[in-house]
Amino acid sequence: MKDVTIVGATGAVGAELRAILADRGIEASGLRLFASSRSAGRSLEHRGESIAVESADGERIRAAFEASDTVFLAATAETSRRLAPIAVASSCVVIDNSSAFRDDPDCPLVVCGVNDAVLDGFTGPGVIANPNCSTIIALAAIAPLRRLGRLLRMTVCTYQAISGAGAAAMSELESQARAWAADEPLPTTTLGRQGVFNVFSHDSEVDADGVNREERKLETESRRILADPDLFVSSTCVRVPVLRAHSEAIHLEFDRAVDAEAARAILANAPGLEVVDDREGRRFPEPIHAAERDEVLVGRIRRDPGVPDGRGLAFFAAGDQLRKGAALNAVQIAEAIGGRGGHR
């Protein structure tokens, strides 16, 4: 990964991608930034140098793809469907953060540290899909526990940060907090409702069966990533007034009795996780502590009394939606491909 293009560079995920790539040593000379026409013309700093943001609707994006080996798409699904084929035709590996290709059986859907093996033999060019943020955070914690036995059912309740709705939503939540403190009307242009001091059902379309699209993603993506089409998955996804880092209450049912202490040991030794489970001090995962961290925090590890025969396990997880839930996982995918010999 030497020459990189980011589409959606000015958004919340795009900004995190830029920060991670700067830490990874990607120089400004090898980075090309694109965004919507509204953001074109801005200059962004990268490793002490200034890079001009160009319009993703312009012709120059084709030249950028021709000069790149890796393209990160951090825009809308519509934008991804339009630009991904152009980038692939330019011999790029495309890592897409939208929902555009997650259901495509020919497109790998990857949580690094969980199902990296699906990248075996991938040399590109081609598209790799970054899963939904709540799916990534949940499976990062769930996958290591399959050593305890066959997983039959997972029930997940998410408490999702406003960052999942984008940079404008994060800004509006902060503006609502200031307006609340000043006893002024709350701005609701982006969120469409009061977000501060409120919890509301995830703001995605609700299907005829009552399941919203965020819940559907968690269910279908989990089965695919874990390669278990028979896995029962149930979820309830809500937004909470947190700027970044999602939290998730996770309940698992196995085909045999499981031991909570064995689960704790597995989680403590799993890469990318950190156990925060101080019962005496009542310190457990909190989104404020997971924010801007690469690790997913796990705690409240205990037997689930709602599952018979000791076959249930419950715990709580918190992970930064913009990092492991999006940008970091995308970069880890690119690095994993590079470790397999690259594509050019």
N, C-alpha and C positions, 0 to 999 in steps of 0.2 A: 504494500500500500504506500505508493510514493506520490502519485498525482490523483487528487481527490476533487470531486465536485459535490457540493451540497445544494440541493434545491429545497427551499424553505429555510434559508440560513438565518432569517431574522426572527423566526418564531421561537417558542420556548424550547422545543426539542432541538432545533437548529443551533440555538445558542449553546446548548449543552454539548452538542456534537463538536462545535468549534473549540470549546474549552478542553474536551477530552483529547481531540486531535492535537491541540497545542501541547498538552502534557505528553503525548506520544511522540513528539518531535516532528510533526508534519510542518514544514516551513510554508511561509506565505506564498513563496514562488510556486508551490505545488498544490495550492488550494484555490478553487474557483467557487464563487458564491452567487447563488441566484435566489430570487424571491418573487413575490407578485409585483405587478407594475407599480403598486402603491409604495413599495419599499425600494424600488430601483433608484439608483443614484446615491444611496446612503454609502458611507464608508465605515467599515468595521475593522477594529484592530485585531491583529493576530500575531503573536510573538513579536510585538514591538513594531510591526509594519501595518500599513493601512491597505485594505482590500476593498475595491468598489463592488457593490452589490448590483447585479444586472437583472434584467427582467427575464423570468422564465418563459415568457411568451415571445421573446425575440429570437432572431436567427442565430445569435452568437452562442446559444446553448449547444447547438450541434458541434461547433468548433471546440467547445469546452469538453464535450463527451469524447471527441476524437483525441483530445490530449490527456484524458484521464484513464486510470485503470479501475477506479472504484467510484461509484456514484451512490450517495445517500439521498433518498427521497424522504423528506420530512414535511410533506404538504398534503393536500387532499387526495382522496382516492381517485378522483377525476384527473387530477394532474399526473398522478402516478400512471394511470392507464394510458395517458397521452405520451408521456416522456419515456417510460421504461422501454418500450420497443425501440425507440430511437437510440437510447444508450446501449442497449444490447447489440444493435446493429453496428455500433461503433466499437464493439469488442469489450465493453465494460461489464464488470460485475455490479449489479444493482441491488442494493439493500433497501427495501421499501418498508417504511414505518406505518403506512396506511393499511386499510383493510382490503385494498384492491386485489391482492393475490393470495390472501391467506387461505382461501378455499380452493385454490388451483392445485390439483393433485400433482402437477408437474413442477410445482414451485416448492422448494424446501421451506418448511416453517420451523424455525429453530429457536430454542432457548439454550444459550451456551451454558454448559455444565449439566444439561439434562439430556438432550438428544443430538449432541454434536456429531454422532456417527452418521446422520443422514447427509452430512457434507462429504463423507468419504467418496472419493472419485469425482467430486465436483471441481472442475477446472475452469469453468466459465467459457465464454460469457453467458450470462443468465441472470435471472431474478431470484433473490432469496427474500422471503417475507419475515419481517420482525413481528412476533405475535402481539396481541393486545397487552397493555401494561399490567392489568390485573391478572391476566393469565401468567405472565412471566414471573411476577412476584409470588403468586401462589405455587407454581410448579417448581420454582427454585427451592422452596422449602419442602414441598411434598415429595418430589422425586427421590431424594435419598432414603426416605422412609419406606420405600417399597422393598427394601432389604428385610423388613419385618414380616412380610407376607404379601399375598396378592391383594391389591387394593380393589375393593368392590364398589365403594361409594365415596364421593367427596361432596361435602356441603360447605359452601363458602359464602360468607356475608362480607361485602366489601364496604369500606369507609374511605371513599376516594377523594383525593385532594382536588382542588380547583385547577391545578396545573394541567390536569387531563383535558380541560376545556380550552387550553391555550393561554398564551401570554396576555391577551386582552382580558380574559376572565380573571387571571391573577391580579391584574391591575385594578379591575373593577371591585374585586373583593377588598383590596386595600382601601379603595375610595369609599366603599360602603362603611368600612370600619371608622374612617375619619368622619364621614357624614353622620354616622350614628352618635359618635362622641360629641359632635357639634350640634346635635338635635336638628339636623337638616334632612331633606328628602334624600332617599337612597337612590343612587344611579343603578338602573337595571337593564341597560341597553344590551349588554352581552349575556348576562346570566338569565335575564327574563324574569327575575324574582329576587327576593331578599336572600342573600347567601350568608351574610354574617349572622351569627347566633341562630342558625337554622340548619336543618338536615332535610334533604329532599331526594326523591327517587331519581336515579341516574337519568339525565336529560337526553336519552336516546329514544328512538321510535319504539313503541310497544306493539308487538305482533298480536294477531287475533287470539292467541292462546294466553295472553297476559304476560309473556316473557319479553323483556326489553332487549334491544340489540346488544347492549353491553353484556348482559347475562348470557345471551345466546353465544357470543364470542367465547366467553370463558368456558362454556360447556363444550362446544364443538372443537375448539382449539385444544383443550386439555385432552380429549380423546385422541386427537390426531398426534399430538406431540408425545404422549405416553404410549402411542401405538396400541391402544386398547379401546376398540369400538364398542365394547360391551360395558365400559365403565359408566356407572350411574353418577351424574353430576347435577347438582342443584345449586343455584346461586341467587342472591339478592344483592343488587348493586345500588348504592346510594352515594350522593355527594355530601361532603361535610365541609365546614368552613376552615379548611387547612390549606395553606398555600401550596405545599408540595410534599410528597410521600404519602402513598396509600397504605392503609391498614386493612387487615383481613382476619376475620375469625374463621378458622378452618376446623372442620370435623371430618374425621376419616373412619371408614369401616373396612376392616380387613377380613380375610377368610379364616383367621385363627386368632387366638388370644395374643395380645401385644403388651409389652412392658414399657411403661412410661420412661423409666430410667434408661432402658436400652435406646429408646427414641431420642432421649436427651443426648446420649453419647454419640449417636449417629449424626445428629444435627450439629453438635459441637465440633465434629471433625470434617464436616462437609465444606468444601471450598465455596466461598461467596456468601456464607452465612455467619452470623454471630449470635450466640445464645445470650439473651438478656432475661434471666429468670430468677430473680432474687425474691423469694417468697417472704423471707423475714423482713427485708427492707421495702417490700412491695414495689419493686422496680422491675418493670416489664417493657416490652417494645412500645415506643411512642413515636409518632411521625416526626416530631420536632427533633428527635435524636437520629432518625434515619435520614433526614434531609441532607443532601449533598454528600451522602455516603455511598460507596459502591456495594457494601454488604447489605443483605436483607437480614433484619433483626427478627429473631424468633424467641418466644417465651410463653408463659402460661401453659407449659407442657404438662398434660395430665390425662388420665384415663377418662374417656367419655362415658358417663354412667347411662346415657341414653341408648347405648348399643349393648345387646346381651352378650354374655359369655366372655367379657373382657376383650372384645374384638374392636373396641372403639378407642380413638385417640383424638384429643382436642388440643389446639394451641392457637397462638396469636402471632401474626407476622406484620412487619412494617418495612416498606422499602421505598426508596426514592423513585417516584414515577418517571421522572425525567432522565434518571441515570439507568439503573438496571432495568427499569420498566420501559426504557426506550433507547436513548442514545448510547449508553454503555453496552447494552446487549448488541446493538447494531455494529459498534466498533469491534466488539469481541468476535462477531461473526466474520468480519473482514480479516481480522488477525488470524482466525482459525483457518481461513482459506489460504492466507499467506503461508501459514505453517505447513500446508499441504502442497506447497510448490507454486502457488499463484496461478495466474491464467494467461500471462503474456510472456 
